[in-house]
Structures are given as structure tokens and as C-alpha cells.
Amino acid sequence: MLSVVVFLPLAVGLVLLALPRLPDPAIRWTWVAVSAVDLALVVALWIGYDPSSGIGYETDVEWIPTVSSGYHIGVDGMSLPLLAMTCVLFLACAIFSLRETKRVRAYAVLFLLLHTVSLGLFVSLDLILFFVFFDVSIVAMYFVIAGWGHGERARRSALMFFLYTFLGSLVLLLGFIGLYLAGGTFDIVELTAAAPLDGGGPLAGLVLLALVVGLAIKTPTVPFHTWLPPAHSDAPAAGSAILAGVLLKMGTFGFVRIVMPIMPGTWRQYALVIVIVGVVSVIYGALVALAQTDLKRMIAYTSVNHMGYVVLGVGAAGLVAGTAEQARTLAVTGAVTQMVSHGLITGALFLLTGVLYARGGTYDMAAYGGLARPAPRFALLFAAAAFASLGLPGFSGFIAEFQIFTGSLPGAPVPTAIAVLGIVLTAALFLIAFQRVFLGATRTPGPVGDVTVVEGAAIAPLVVATVVIGVFPRFLLDVIEPAARAVVELVAR
Amino acid sequence: MGLLLVALVAVPVLGGLGLLVAGRPAGSVAAPVAIGASVVTLVLAVLVAVGRPAVSTPLVAGIDAALAVDGLSAVLVLLVSAVALGVVVFAAAEVSARHRFFGLVLVFVGAMLVTVTATNLLTLLAAWEVMGAMSYALVAHRWSADGPAESGATAFLVTRTADVGLYVAAGAALAGGVGSLALADLPAAAAGWRDLLTAGLVIAALGKSAQLPFSFWLSRAMDGPSAVSALLHSATMVAAGGYLLVRVEPLLAGSGWAGPVVAWVGAATVVALGLVALAQTDLKQLLAASTCSQIGFVVLAAGVGSTAGGTLQLVAHAATKSLLFLVAGAWLTALGTKQLAALRGAAWRWPLVGTVFAVGALSLAGLPPLSIFFGKDAVLAAAAATSPALYAAGLFGVLISAAYAAAALVAVLGDAPRDPGYDTEQAGTREISSPARWPLVPLAVAAAVLGLAVDPVRVALGAAGEPAPTPVEALVSGVLAVAVVLAVVLAARAALRGAAVLPELPALIRIGSRVGPLRAWLGLEHAARVGVAAPTMAAARALGVFDGKVVDGAVWAAAGTGRSAARLADLRVDTLISATVTGVGGVGRALGRLARRPQTGQLHHYYAQAAGALAVLALFLVLVR
């Protein structure tokens, strides 16, 4: 069942490749349909999953027995929400791309491939499997940016993205090999049970360093973030939405899935470093975003800020001394909630910048003004997404950030108090951006129409989803909390 | 009963969201929807104020979304719903872009109702921040011009900066052992954490209530429609800070330091912003500064432990000030100006409106037996019981309030000049529609008679033991207020003789001639811009450059190093390796040639070689053995 969910998009993608006569509209609608089916399947998985049962829908088949690596997949409370978020976002992108006309077949197939590798990564319970999905995502995204990005610059940005994140994945692989050498297996569940490097020593530190740097590049945290803004500003809107919404989560997911459970002692030892990296990302990302004049780059930098909160939360979960389990559970739950929330919100924001680019051909905020007059629905959607992103209560971002702050403060009061200032900076930058583009006297590079039905159908559900999570978070937290508690207990053992 | 409490919040919020999502087509039904929702809300408010229900549902691990109505909440729920109804009815005759205006107002009302019924920090914080966002959108209601949007952003950013205190307070409460974040349990938090928690709450409350040093955002908020000022920036949202301090009064009292700090900040705001009000030439700015000053009494009350006094003052001020803001809005719509000089004689033009303004202004002046007299006196009584200095500061505040309220009244009571200077801010309609007048009367009645609420409020709050004003204290403050009002009015009559100079009266009462800083709200906004906003933006720009040049530069430099290394490898290492490979190949070929030599294909050669090899082998065995 789970394998079907994971590989359905790729299978359909291969079929699309095999049918060269298919007209473009059929391809687009097939893409939408398969994304919708996959989402429905994940909903079915969700309904059938018992949050207290640990890993569900497990499959464990021998794959490369010589290094005890298997095709081992399964879902738990960490991965299930991310699967759902991934499917929602890919469906939104499929709908948004209904107006795409450039090499539609290849575009659709690449996204279907990305869909499969994203789902595959989140269900991986084997390091080699994880690594394969991790790397293929980079390759596929490279082609999306290089092939459908904006102009000549896109190639260079895509190359930088590829080389930088690929280098990160190699560092990560080194860490995986270190874990294998110490534990004798690539199986995540077995490694978690054994915690082979928990005796400390230089090897443990080096392996942690490799894992953290590898994942930090993908997340990205300061100072490994500079591939992100060019990649975003030159990527097509749907590519940006997937890159920021799903691919970045692969980095932070690695922390909660691999690093924290397998290396609890080492994680605790270096937790304060992680916390500081998180706080620096929060403040630095927000400040640099504040300085941007290009709307898409600005949103890209807010990703650095938002992922910084996640890193803060998972780091604080390692500060065991003197903190209650409730606080650490809140921090990890908040971090996972933030991954889901950021995926939805930033996905919506990037698709909205796509709407803007389609109207005016530029992301430069100075080229626009007063768009709320010709495009009131566009303004309303952007305002909702912007307020969601700045963590307004009623949207999912607040539920996530409140938990992270409240859960992190007992263990790390000063860093957390500094990080809370990030919400003021994000508020400032979104209000300034909104004012520049949508309020004041109307100024546009050309005629600006309101959001179309297709665009609205792609973006509005994302905004609605963040509101639903923001107002009724229990359905989500009921799934995340047990898994977060399990991770907290693993870290504290 | 719990369902009623849910409905109390859900009715305005859902109504508001419905209007917002429906957009422009809903504009024509927006006002009826808003009035209907407000009426229902008011009815529900009465029911919950009587029934005192509580509801809660789990939200995040160990922390619920929880609402409950106790005595204090009951008073505020009634207050908020009543003022909201009045303002909505008034605005139905006034504003443009109705779907957005009424949608936002209704959502705001829902958020304010949650704020005053929340029983823990998470619920409170959520509603608290939503209020701030609605305030942003409502201040920026006329967004075509740059000013209102910028003002809204200023208001939101200042209050959100203070809200950081609430986030920190929530974490500190958890760290201090109050896992539920319940407001009632906060005083039980562990010592060090309790101080952090208290500090966070106090900062957030001072920010929301526009107390020193945050007051300036309220001045900017006056760019919004007057109905918004009447609801958010006098009666409800600004009052929320005072409410929170009253609510956590046991925490303040228990901390030792927080009570006096809060009391003195309140007293300082009473005096300083009262003087600011005195120096204003714009009616709405005068009212805004006066709001800071009057809420200062509430803050002072919380600091000296007078929950009943604080609540009374909150209620009395809400009725009085929303009335005054609505009248200012009505005049602005009709005459196109809110400059005191241009409003000369406005009170005579529409006698009913003029009368209710007079009632409001005299209540604001602290004249007995109007409502604010009772609120302020209850606060002063508690202040006197705590510290004579606080009492003196409060009394000075009474004096200033009487002066600026009388000044405003005298200005609008003058004879209308021939060329009054109307329409300087917008095109006036020269009429005040009757729907806009309806809500003024009940508000004026409330502003006049809410002094009767003294005992009910004390009972509702269970605060019968708190200090009540002695007859002497009441006499002192009452006589002072009357004396100042008379002095201002008589001075105006005697010294100015006639209409010509009347509007210049505010100038008379200005302290000396150095009113520049006072009129500019003590330069607080300038200080915040120079001291906080500008350095932040400078840091942002510097980091932006740093990010491009240094961080990204380092990556490219590293990549460049890689390329150089590759070139080096190409030139040297590669040559070396290929030379080595060639060399190894050569050696291999030579060995191969050597190896081929014995393979002659002739049998006798092979025999000879085998014999030789055997001989060597035998020799080897012999030697090794």
C-alpha cells in the first residue's frame, strides 16, 4: 500500500513518457488526476493509522544484503503529516501548471519523479534508501530550474544549487558510512535501537558533524544558505513551491528521523550549538529578507528564518537538563508542525509570486504598487499568506512557532528570547512588501488582471489548509505528538 | 451554557470572515449583517454574563484553548458587545468599502471577546495578536494613500514588539512549572521564572495600552476611520492591556517589584500624555493622547491592587471616549475637519450632537457625578492607600484631564467664524445622518450614569474589601475638576471676550511656549525610528551586502579554489599520473617481453626450464628446511 502511494506518480510518469502521441492537455490533466489520487491514498493511510502504534504500513525487503541495507519503509507521526503536506503541495502545483505550455511532458514527468522521491524520502527507514531519494531530488530539481527557469541566469543558479546541495549530500553520505561502520547496518530502526556511537569519542563528533552539515546545507541554515535565493529567484513558480515547501524539509526531517534518535548522547552534547545555529538563521534570515527589493528573494530568505525555528526547536529538545518533558515534546512537535506549516504557506507564497510574474514579468517590488485595486482577490490571498507566514494566530504558523518558543525557552531562555524577535522582523518585512506591492497608488508594468480560476484553485486550498491547522490543530497534533514524545524519550535516554 | 460562550465568539468571527471572503459583492448587505451579528452578540453577552459558563478544548500538548466568564470577564464582555453595537450602527452611515470594514470589525470583536474571557496565556495571546492584525487592517482602511497603511504598520509593529513579552511569558510559565499556562496559576510559578513571566506580561500590556514608552502608535492609529478609533483605540483593544494587568493583579502584587513599576508607569503616562493632550490642536489627537492618559489610571490601579477601581475606570472611559470619538467622526464627515480651530461652533450646528459631546467632555473632565469621576476616584483611593506620591501624581492627572477636556469643549462651543476652514482633510457632507446619531444617545447616557455601577462592579469582582474613596478624597478631586473646568471656561470668557479668540484657548493653557515636544507626542515616534527602526534597517542592508559579498562570495571562492585545484591537477598531477601510468605500462610491457622470451614453442626448451625450476625449488626447500 505505502509503496503504491510512493511509486504511483513515477509509474504514471513513465507511462506518460511511453505514450509520445498524448496531447498536452491530456498530460496536464493526468498529472492533476494522479496527484489527487495520491493525496486521497495518503488520506486513507492517515485514517487507517493509529498514532500510538509507532511505525505503520511497514515494508522491509532485502535489497543490498552485503551492507545490510534493505528496502525498508514505513510511516509514523513524523512522516505522515509530511506525506500529506507533500501531496497537497504537489496537487496545488499540478493545478497551477495547467497553464504551463513549455515542454509539458518533460515538466510533468519531472514533477512526478520529484513527487515520488519526496514521498520516498519521508518514508525511508534505511539510510541508503534515504540517500538515494535525497540525491535524486537534487537531480530532478536541477532540471526543473535549468529547463523551466527564467532565462540564461537560471542555468547558473541551477548549477550552483546542484553542486552545493550535491556536495551536502556527499558529506551526509560520509556520515551515513560512519554510522554503518559503527553499527554494522544501514537500517534506521536497528541503528536507533543500538545507538552505536553513543559512547562519545572523536568519531561520534565527526559523524555528527558530517550529518549536521549535510542536512544543514539542504535545510538550509546560515551559513550554508546562499544557494537558496538564486535558485528560487530563477526557478519557475511551481518549482520554487516544491523546492521550499518540500525539499527543504528533507534536511530538517533528517534531524528528527536520523540524527536525534541514532545519536542521542552526541546530540545532547552539541545541542546548544544547534540551538545557536537555529537562532542565527532566524535573525539573519529575517534581517537579510528585510533588505531585499525582489519579492521572490525576500520570500526565499524568510525560508531561512522559518527553518531556523525548526532547528531551534530540535536543538532545544537536546537540552535535557532542567527541562520538563512537556517542554521538549512541545519543541519537537512545534518543529514538525512548522515543517508542515511552512510547506503550505511558503508554497502558497511562491505560487502567488508566480501570479505576479505572470502579470508583470518581474519580481522587483518597485515595479508595482496598489495592486489591490485591479486585483482584490490576489491581494486578499497574498495578505492571508503573508499574515500566515508572519505567524498570526489563526494560521498554522502560530501553532508551530508558539510551541517551538514555549518549548525551547525553558532549556535555552536567552537564545529563544532572541529568536522571538524574529516574529517582529518577519511582520515588518511582510507589511512593507504588502504595502509596496498592493497598497498606495496603482502602478503596474502592464495590465494586471486578478487571479484566474486555475490560480485560485491552486492557491486558495493551501491558505485554507493553514487556517484549518491554525484553528483546529488537534487532528494534526494527535498524530505528531506521540512521535515527538518518542523522539524526545530517545534523545533523553 | 458553554455553547453560548462558543457562540458569543463564533457569531462575530464567522460573520466577519464571511463578509471578508465574499468580498465586494457583499458590500450592500455588510452593514445589516454586522448590526445583526452585533445584536446577537450583545444578547449572548448578557446571557453569559449571567450564566458564567466555561469551555475548554485541548489545543497543544498540555495546554488547552480555554474560555470562561467570571465577574471581571462578565463586565468586559458586556462592555465590548455594547460599544461594538453602537459603533457598528454609527459606521453603517459612514464608511466606504463596507464588506472589508465590517468584516474586519466583526473579527476584531470576536478576538476581543476571546481576550477578555481567555483563562490561559495561549488563548489570550492568540486573540491578542489577532486584535493587533485587525487594528492594522482597519487603520489602513483607506489604503490608497500611503499614510494610513504606514500608520497601520507602525501600530502593528509597535504592539507586536511588545507582544514578544507574551511569548516569553508563556515559555517562562512553562519553565516555572505552570504547564497549563492558566492565568490563575501564574503566581505559583517558580521564583526566577515568575519574574521573567511578570516582566513579559507587563511589557505586552503596556504596549497594547499605549502606555509610555509605546504611546506614539496610538497617535498614528488616528489615521483610521473615527469609528475604528471609537471601538479599538479607546474602548476595547487599548483597554485590553489595562484589562490584562487587572487580571494578573495577584501576580503583580506577589512579585514585589512589578506592582510599583506598573503603578508608576501608569502614573507617568497619566501626567505626561495628559500634557500631550493639552498641547494638541487636532481633536482626534487630543482624544488619543487622553486615552493613553485615562488608561494610565487603569494601569495605576492594577499596580496598587485596585481591581474594582481599574475596572470601573475602564468601563467609564470606554463609554465616554467612544462617544467622543464618534462625535469627532461625525463632525469630520460633515465638516471635513478635525482641527479644533476649525471646529469652532460645531457644537451649536447640531444641538443633539453638541449636547452629547458636552456630556462626554465633562465626564472626561472628571466632573461629578459623571462616570469617570467615580472610576478615577476609586483608583485614587487605592493609590492614596499605597503611596502619597502616587496619589499626588494621580491628582495632578485629574487636574490636567479637566483642563484638556474643558479646552476641547470650549473650542467647539465658540461662535462659528465666518471662514471656518472646513474641508481641509476631506470633503464634508454638511450633514449628520440620523442613524449616525442614534448610538450617541445611549453612549452619552452611559457616560453620564455609569457611576451607578460602582457597587455592582465591586460585587461582580468580589472586591468589596478594596479601598473606597473617602468623602474628603472625593470632595478634593471633585472640587479640583470643577474648579479647573470653571477656570478654563471663565478664562476663555473673561480674557478672550467673544468668539474670535476662543478657539485659541488651547494655546492659553499650554505650559509656556515650548509645546513642540508635547504636540509631537514627546518625540517618542522619532526616538523609536531613530533608535530602533533605522538601526534595524541599516543592519538589514549591511547584512544583505554581507550575505552577497562575503557568505556567497566565500562559496564562489571555494568553488574557484576547486577549479584552480582542478587546473593544477590537470597540469601537474594529471601529467604525473599519466606519466606514472605510462611508466607502469612500460614496465609491464617490458616484463611481458621478458615473460614471452621463454615461450619459444620448442619442447626441449620447456624441459630445460622445468628442470631449472625444479632445481631452484629443491634448493629452496633444502635451504628453508
Interface residues (C-beta under 8 A of the other chain):
Chain A: M160 L163 Y164 V222 P223 H225 T226 W227 Y284 L287 V288 L290 A291 Q292 T323 A324 Q326 A327 T329 L330 T333 G334 G370 A372 R373 P376 R377 L380 F387 L392 P393 G394 F398 I399 F402 Q403 F405 T406 G407 S408 L409 P410 P413 T416 A417 V420 L421 I423 V424 L425 A427 A428 L431 I432 Q435 L439 G440 A441 P473 R474 L477 E481
Chain B: L20 G23 R24 T57 P58 L59 V60 A61 G62 I63 L122 L125 A126 A127 E129 V130 A133 Y136 A140 W143 S144 A145 D146 A149 E150 A153 F156 L157 R160 T161 V164 Y167 V168 A170 G171 A172 L174 A175 G177 G179 L181 L196 T536 M537 A539 A540 R541 L543 G544 D547 V551 D552 A554 V555 A559
